[in-house]
Amino acid sequence: MLIGISGMISSGKSTLSKNLNKHYKKSMLLNEFQEEDVVFNTMLDWFYKNRPHLNIAFQAYVVEKHINEVQSIIREFNSKNLDKNSDIIFLDRFGAEHYVFAKVILEKLPKKILKAYEAIFKELVSKDDFPELAIFLDVSFKNFKERLFKRGREIEINTWSQNEEYFKKLHGVYKKTFIDIVNRYEIKYEIIDTNNLTPKQVELKAIEIINKYKEEKYENTSMN
């Protein structure tokens, strides 16, 4: 089964995804991006530095690459004879979730640009790539900022002043847009308020959610 770990930048997605991958022995993990991805890192650097004419190309690249990687890890999962009903592929953010970023980034451009992206998006995304369960990590803007600086990604810190309004806008719409997306695609979801929790406490809550979901799924399968 595919399980998406979702949320704002610096919400703790990657940490939780890695911890869950360690906890569930028969699981695999697809990171949001690879550290050695030169194209992604270059485009991210350009984006934070507000290079012109980059936005739609970057958004389309991110979604297409992610979907290709999902399909690749599913093939690997199947080749290992893992059970799609009980074993897990964790997605550090899922493909359709990237629409949240595009909505904010492209809103100031002519409407036809967003429409063009939406057309590309609809062609790229498929229900086969969607998680059957998404766990959203909720975080306040204050805690988001603290965590972003704590993790120390140089490009984010060095360009904070020029991108602060973008981050505020993204944070302001992220949760609502995420809920719109999962409802549109009929993806079951749960929300964890991470603001006063340690990473371990978040992990334990996520494990509880996943185990409950697996139990309910097994019961429904047994009844049918």
N, C-alpha and C positions, 0 to 999 in steps of 0.2 A: 504494500500500500504506500501511496505517496502522502507524506505529511509536510505541510508548509509551516515554516517558522517565520512569522511576518512582523513588520513594524518599522517605525521610523529609524533613520540612521542613528547608530549608537544606542539603540534600545536594548541591546544584549542578544540579538539574533544569533550572531556567529558563535558566541560563547555557549549559548543554550544548545544550538545545533550540534556542536562538538561534544558537549557533555551528554546529550541524549544518544548520540552515535556510540559513545563509550558504554553507556548504560545498557542499551539494547544490543546484545552481542550479534544477533542476526539482523544487522541494519547496515545501510550505506549512507553516505553523506555527499550531497552536491553543494559545494560552496558557491556563494553568489558570484564570485570572480576569483581567478587564480592570480596569485602575486606576480607570476611571471608573464601574465598577459600584457604584452607590450602595447598592443593596440588599445585595449581598454584603459590602461594606465595613462597613455598619452592623451587619449580623448578626454579622460576625466580631468587631467591637468589643464587641458585647453578649456574645458567647460568651466572649471572654477576660476579660471583667469578671464572668463567672459569673451573668448574668441568668437567673432561673428560667424554666422552661417553654419554653425555646428549642430545646433539643437536637434533637429529632426533626424539627422544622420546618426547622431549618438544614440538617441532613443531607439531607433530602429535596429541599430547594431546590437544594443544590449538585449533586446527582446529576442531577436533571431538567434543570437549566440546562446542565450540561456535555454531556449527551446531545443536547440540542437544538442546541447549538453544533457538535458533531461532525457531525450530520446536515447542518447548514448548510454547513460547510466541505467536506464531501464533494460536495454539489451544486455548489459553486463550483469545486472541483477538476475535476469532470466537465465543467463549462461551458468550462473552459480547454483541454479535449481532452488532458489529461495522461494518461499511461499508468498504470493502476492496478497493473500488474505490475512496473513499474520506477521510476516517480516516487513521491514520498513525501509523506505528511502526517504531521508530527511532532506528537504529543500530549504536552503538558507535564502528565503524569499522566493516566491514562485512567479512565473512569467507574467501572468495577467496583472500582478501587483505593480509592475513597472509602469502601468498606466497612470498611477498616482503622480509619478514624477513628470511624465509627459504633460499631464493636465496643467501642472503649475508652470513648467518651463515654457510651454508653447502658448499659454493664454494671452501673452502680450503681442503675439504675432498675428497676422491676418487670419481670419477664421478658416480660410481655405487650407491653411497649413495644418491646423488641428484636424480638419476633416480628412486631409490626405493621410495623416498619421493614423487616424482611427480606421481608415480603409486598410492600411498596411497591417495594423494591429489585428483586425478581424481575420485577415488572411493567414497570419502567422500563428495565432493561438488556437489551440485545440483542446477539447475536453480530456484527451488522452494525456495531456501535459499538466492537467490541474491536480492539485492535491484533493483527496477526499476529506481531509481535515486540515484546517489552518488554525494555528495558535498565534494570536496577535499579542505582542508585548507593548502595553501602553506605557507611556513615559511623559512626564511634564516637560515643558520647554526648558525650564531651569535645570532639571536633571539631564536632559538631552545635551545641553551645552556643557555641563560639567563632565559628562562621560566622553563627549567628543574631544575635549581638550585632554582628558586623562589618557585616552588611547593613543594620542600623540601622532596622528597621521599628518605629516608635515604640510601637505598641500591644503588640507582643511583648516589648519591653524593659521598658516601664513595668509590665507585669503579670507579669513573670518569676517573682517570688517566689510569687505565689498559684497559678501554673500549672506550677511546676517538676515536681511529682509527676505531673501529667498528661503532660508531655513525656517523663518517664522511663518511664512506662507505655507510651506510644505507641511510643517507641523500642524498648522491650523486646519488643514483639509485632509490630512492623511487618514485618520481613523474613520471619518465619515465616508470618504471615497473607498477605502478598503471594504467597509461594510456594504456599500453599494455594489462593489465588484463581486464579493462572495455571494450576495443575494442574487445577483444577475445570473451567475453561473451555477447557482445551487450548490455551493460548497459549504459544508458544515464548518462552523468556527467557534472558537472560545477566546475570551479576552482575559489576559492576566495583567493586573495593575502592578507594575514592577517598582513603583516609586519608593516604597519603604521596605523592599525585599532585597536580600542578598542574592547573588547568582545561584547559590545552592538552594535557597528557598524557592526561587523561580523554577529551578530544575525539578524540585519535588512536586510543585503544583502541576507542571507540564506532564510529568510522569503519571500523576493521578488522572489527569484529563485523558491521556493516551490509553492508559489501562482500562478506564471506564468505557472509552469508545470501542476498544477491541472486544471487551466483554459484551457490549450491546450488539456489536456486529456479529459476533459468534452466536449469540442467542437468536438473532434474526435469521441467520443462515440455517441454524438448526431447526427452526420452526418451519422453514420453507422446504 
